[in-house]
Every structure is written in C-alpha cells, then in structure tokens.
C-alpha cells in the first residue's frame, strides 16, 4: 500500500448549506443594530435624559456588516458563499469590494444616526 500523498495546501472544508450560518449572522447583526441604533433613537424620540442601549460606532458598523452578509448568505446560499470565500487560486477582489462597501454603509449609518441624535439635542464626544 502506498502512503497518502502530502499536499502543499490543506483541503478547505466547504459548507454544503451556508444558510444557517447566514441566519446566525443575520440575527447577530439585527441584535447589534437594535441595541446600538434603534434603542437610542427611540429613547431620543421620547426625550429621555439618557439614551438606552449603547450607541457606538463599533457596534453599528459590525452590526451592519453582519446584517448585510447574513442576509446575503441566508437568501443566496452557496453561490453567494463562493463569491465571498473564493478558492485560494481565485481572485478575492469582489469579496474585498463588497466588504468595503458594507463597512462604508455601516459608517454612513452611524454618522447619519449621530447627526439625527444631535439634531434632537444629544451631544457626543468623538
């Protein structure tokens, strides 16, 4: 018997059905966005002296990215995963562009919400 050949690359485990992973990221992103965006805005609309939740840039950006990628994986499934996680010899430019756009959307959401809260009379240190 011949011993198994050593390969220079480890074989990557491919997820057969990435939809549960997408549902997890969708839930995680929704949870973060709820406590980092929606709760502070609702408290500000009710003119509370202190905002509930935790209005932070990190929570908003990470929540938005998780929500976008979770939604894409939950709806698109395996074809979306192939674009977002290509094989080592394939180009990763598309995945990087989508990640930068999602991060930019999270940053835009944070600053839009911050401007809205400041227009209601709340001030933040950067």
N, C-alpha and C positions, 0 to 999 in steps of 0.2 A: 504494500500500500504506500502510496505517496502521501507525504505530509501536506497539509493545506498551504497554499502559497501565501506569502505575506504581501499584502497590497500596500502601496505607498499612502493611500488615503483610506481613512475609516469609512465604512459604508454608513450613509446617513439614513436614519430611520425616517421614513415618510409616514406622515399621519394619513390614514385612509379616509377619515372623516373629520375635517377640522371644524365642523360646525359647533360641536360642544365647546371647543376652545374659543371660538368666536362668541358664543353665548356668554362664556365666563368674562371675556374682555368687555363685552357689551354691558354686562351687569356691573363690572368694576368701574368702567367709565361713567355709567349712569349714576352710581353711588357717589363717586368723587364729584361729578358735576352738580349733583343735588346738594351736597353739603358745602361745596366751595363756591357755587354760583346761585342756585335757586333760593336756598335758605337766607343768605344775606340780602338778596334783592327783596324777598317777601318781608323780611324784618324792616328793611328801609322803607318799603311802601306803607307799612303800618306805623312808621315814625317811632320806632323803638330807640331807646338811647344807646343800646349796644347791639351790634349785629350778631345773630346766632350763626352757627356753623363756623367755618374757618375760611375766610376769603383770602386765598394765597395764589400767587402766580404759579407755583409748582403744582398745586392741586388742580388748577384749571387746565394747565397745559397737558399734564399727564392724563387727566380725565378725558380731555377732548381727543387726545391721540388714541387712548384705549377705546373710546366710544367709536371713533371712525374705523379703526382696524377691526374691532369686534363686529361692527355692523357689516363691514366688507366680508369678513370670514363667515359670519352667520348666514348671510344672503348668498354669497358667491361660492363658498365651499372650496373644494380642491383646486379649481382653476385660479382662484384668487391667491391661494397659498403658493402656487407655482410661480406667480409673478412676484409675490412679496418675498419668497425664500427660494431663489433660483439655485440650481446646482453650482458647485464651485467653479466650473469652467465657463459658466454663463455670465453675462453682464448683470451687474446689480444697480445700474443707473436708474432704471424705472422705480425700483424699490426705494432708493435714496431720494428721488424726486418726490415720490408720494409721501415719504416720511417728513421731508422738509415742508411740504405744503400742509400736512396735518399739524405740524408744530407751529407753523405760521398762523393757521386758523385758531389754534389754542391761544397764541399770543394776542391775536386780534380780539378774540372773545374776552380775554382778561382785561385788556385796555378799554374795550367798549363797556364792559360792566363797571369797571373802575370809574370811567367818566360819568356813567349814569348815576352811580352812588355819590360821586362828588357833586353832581347837579342837585341831588336831594339833600345836600348839606353834610355829608360824611367826608372826612379827610383822612388820607393815608400817607404814611411815610414810605418812601421807596426804599 
